């Protein structure tokens, strides 16, 4: 391995270790967000003990239980996308390594979750429930009044954020590390594979949202 290309953060950890660590961190952050922010909103307290409140509780439970399944599916698809791109450009990177690349890159998305928790626990300490769901730091959503934006555009506007750029950089770093290719070559792979899939997903979400 070229000494000029240091391993990106977390990439040296085993795949199983990475997966477990990601699931545990997600579980912890989700618990903190729900227990100390969402459950303290007036809307949640008002619905507590009602059928609607029970539905929210069930929804929260399913979110906890679904963490490993959601991540497994996400990594399965994204690793295949990256591997296909690498294969198409003649880079000898195994599917297993691509899986490891997308898992290591996933740690980028813990930053906005931490920022969100800090924001609502320190700065905006009495938010409404919908404000919490609409908030995403350093995203296009922050440029609009969420109450004036149709629901179908909430997720896409939140998904277009600075952390997606950092995520792409992590993918580039991982591909470059394993392929021993130049930075520009790795950027081209990401631009030709992950970026189109990401934009198509946002477009699909907008179209099918009901």
C-alpha positions in Angstrom: 0.0 0.0 0.0 1.3 3.4 -0.9 2.6 5.4 2.0 1.4 8.6 0.3 -2.2 7.6 0.8 -3.1 7.3 4.5 -6.1 5.2 5.5 -9.3 7.3 6.0 -10.7 7.3 9.6 -12.3 4.1 10.8 -11.3 2.2 7.6 -8.8 0.0 9.5 -11.5 -1.4 11.7 -13.1 -4.8 10.8 -16.4 -4.8 9.0 -18.2 -6.4 11.9 -16.8 -4.0 14.3 -17.7 -1.1 12.1 -21.3 -2.3 11.7 -21.8 -2.9 15.4 -20.3 0.5 16.3 -22.5 2.3 13.8 -25.6 0.6 15.1 -24.7 1.3 18.7 -23.9 5.0 18.1 -27.1 5.4 16.1 -29.1 3.8 18.9 -27.5 6.0 21.5 -28.1 9.3 19.6 -31.7 8.3 18.7 -32.4 7.5 22.4 -31.0 10.9 23.5 -32.9 12.8 20.8 -36.2 11.1 21.7 -35.8 11.1 25.5 -34.5 14.6 26.0 -35.9 16.5 23.0 -38.9 15.0 21.2 -40.5 13.5 24.3 -40.3 16.9 26.0 -42.3 18.8 23.3 -45.7 20.0 24.2 -47.2 18.0 21.3 -45.8 14.7 22.6 -46.9 15.4 26.2 -50.4 16.3 25.0 -50.7 13.0 23.0 -49.2 10.9 25.9 -51.8 8.3 26.9 -53.9 8.8 23.8 -54.2 6.4 20.8 -52.1 8.9 18.8 -49.5 8.8 21.5 -49.5 5.0 21.4 -48.9 5.1 17.7 -45.9 7.4 18.2 -44.5 5.0 20.9 -44.9 2.0 18.5 -43.2 4.1 15.8 -40.3 4.9 18.1 -39.9 1.2 19.0 -39.8 0.2 15.4 -37.2 2.8 14.7 -34.9 1.3 17.4 -35.5 -2.2 16.1 -35.0 -1.3 12.5 -31.6 0.2 12.9 -29.6 -2.9 11.9 -31.9 -3.8 9.0 -31.9 -0.3 7.6 -28.1 -0.1 7.7 -27.6 -3.5 6.3 -29.8 -2.7 3.3 -28.1 0.8 2.9 -24.6 -0.6 2.9 -25.5 -3.5 0.7 -26.8 -1.2 -2.0 -24.2 1.5 -1.7 -21.3 -1.0 -1.6 -22.6 -2.5 -4.8 -22.9 0.9 -6.5 -19.3 1.8 -5.5 -18.0 -1.6 -6.5 -19.7 -1.4 -9.9 -18.1 1.9 -10.5 -14.7 0.7 -9.5 -15.1 -2.4 -11.6 -16.1 -0.3 -14.6 -13.0 1.8 -14.3 -10.8 -1.3 -13.9 -10.0 -0.7 -10.2 -9.3 -4.0 -8.4 -11.3 -3.3 -5.2 -13.4 -6.2 -3.9 -17.0 -5.9 -2.9 -16.0 -6.5 0.7 -13.7 -3.5 0.6 -16.4 -1.3 -0.9 -18.7 -2.4 1.9 -16.0 -1.2 4.4 -15.6 2.1 2.5 -19.3 3.0 2.8 -19.4 2.0 6.4 -16.4 4.1 7.3 -17.9 7.0 5.4 -21.2 6.7 7.4 -19.5 8.2 10.5 -19.8 11.6 8.8 -23.5 11.6 9.4 -23.1 11.4 13.2 -21.8 15.0 13.1 -25.2 16.6 12.1 -27.0 14.4 14.6 -24.8 15.6 17.4 -25.2 19.2 16.3 -28.9 18.7 16.2 -29.0 17.4 19.8 -26.8 20.2 21.0 -28.9 22.8 19.2 -32.2 21.7 20.8 -30.7 21.1 24.2 -28.8 24.4 24.4 -30.0 27.0 21.9 -33.6 26.3 20.9 -34.8 24.6 24.1 -38.5 24.7 23.5 -39.1 23.6 19.9 -42.3 22.3 18.4 -42.3 18.7 17.3 -42.4 19.5 13.6 -39.5 21.9 13.9 -37.4 19.1 15.2 -38.2 16.9 12.3 -37.6 19.7 9.8 -34.2 20.8 11.2 -31.0 19.6 9.7 -27.8 21.7 10.2 -26.0 23.1 7.2 -28.7 21.9 4.7 -30.8 23.7 2.1 -33.7 23.3 4.5 -32.2 26.0 6.6 -32.8 28.6 3.8 -36.6 28.2 3.9 -39.4 28.5 6.4 -40.3 24.8 6.9 -44.0 25.7 7.5 -44.2 27.1 3.9 -42.4 24.1 2.3 -44.6 21.2 1.1 -43.9 18.0 3.0 -42.6 16.1 0.0 -39.6 18.5 -0.2 -38.6 18.4 3.5 -36.4 15.3 3.2 -34.7 16.2 -0.1 -33.9 19.7 1.2 -32.5 18.2 4.4 -30.5 15.6 2.3 -28.8 18.4 0.3 -26.3 19.4 2.9 -22.6 20.0 3.5 -22.2 16.5 5.1 -23.1 14.8 1.9 -20.1 16.5 0.4 -18.0 15.2 3.3 -19.5 11.8 2.8 -18.5 11.9 -0.9 -15.0 12.9 0.1 -14.8 9.9 2.4 -15.9 7.6 -0.4 -13.2 9.2 -2.6 -10.6 8.7 0.1 -11.5 5.0 0.6 -11.5 4.3 -3.1 -8.1 6.0 -3.5 -6.7 4.1 -0.6 -7.6 0.7 -1.9 -7.1 1.3 -5.6 -3.8 3.2 -5.3 -5.1 5.6 -7.9 -5.0 9.4 -7.9 -7.4 11.6 -6.2 -9.0 12.8 -9.4 -9.6 9.2 -10.6 -11.4 8.4 -7.3 -13.5 11.6 -7.6 -14.6 10.5 -11.1 -15.8 7.1 -9.8 -17.9 8.8 -7.1 -19.3 11.4 -9.5 -20.3 8.7 -12.0 -21.8 6.2 -9.4 -22.9 7.6 -6.1 -24.0 11.1 -7.1 -26.4 9.9 -9.8 -28.0 7.3 -7.5 -28.3 9.9 -4.8 -30.0 12.4 -7.0 -32.3 9.8 -8.6 -33.3 8.7 -5.1 -34.3 12.2 -4.1 -36.3 12.6 -7.3 -38.0 9.3 -6.8 -38.9 10.3 -3.2 -40.5 13.6 -4.5 -42.5 11.8 -7.1 -43.9 8.9 -5.0 -44.4 11.0 -1.8 -48.1 10.9 -0.8 
